[in-house]
Amino acid sequence: MLATAGYESALAPPPFRGLTDENSEGWLTWFEKYVTYRGFPDQEKLNLLVVLLRDSAGDWLDTLDDRTRNDWELT
């Protein structure tokens, strides 16, 4: 696992802050490809999403009701 640690971090999407110069659709596509590559189940996808959405994007996520925030299909 240690031999691939740098490779894994190179593939992972960077944090998304919700800035106007960020490409939200491109970022989400990258995120979806990464979690598919890693074989993450829905709960792990949500866990990673919470960590990667920062600033305005994280604030937006926090405004969602619990049902929406905790269901990958609704998020």
N, C-alpha and C positions, 0 to 999 in steps of 0.2 A: 504494500500500500504506500509506503514512503516513497518508493521510486516513481509513483504516478501522482504524487501530491501536487507538484507544480503543473503537471499536465491538466489535472482536474481543475485547478484554479484558473487556468488559462481558458478553459471551456465554459466556466460558470459565468452567467450574466453579472454585470456590475450592478450596484445599487441603482434604483430608479427613484428620482426625486420629484418628478412631476414638473420639471422646468419647461418653459415654452420651447427651448431649443432641443429638447429630447424627443426622440421618435418613439412614442408610446407603442405603436403597432409593431415596429421593428423590435423593440425591447421585449414585448410579450411573445413574439414569435421565437426569439432567442430563448426566452425562459421556457416556453413549451417544448422546444427541441431539447433543451438541457434536461428537463425533468423526465422526458421520454427516454433519452439516452441513459439516464441513471435508473430508470425503472421505478420512479417514485410513485407510491400509491397517493390517492387524493390528499390524505392528511399530511403527508410529508410535503406535498406541493404547497399546501396552505401554510405550513410552518416556514418553508423557505420564502414564500411570498411576503410574509409578515416581516421577516428579517431584511429583505431586499428593498421593500418600499419604505422610503425615508422622506423626511420633510413633508412637503405638500401631499405627496402620494401616500405616505403613511397616515397623514391626517385624514385624507379621504377614506382610506380603509377603515379607520377608527369610527367614521360616521355611519358605516353600514350596520344594520341590525345584526344580532348574533346569528340568526338563521342564515342570512346571506353570507356573512363573513366566514362561517364555518362549513359552507357547502361549496366545494370546488366548482360544481356545475353552475351555481348561481353567481359566483364571484367572477 
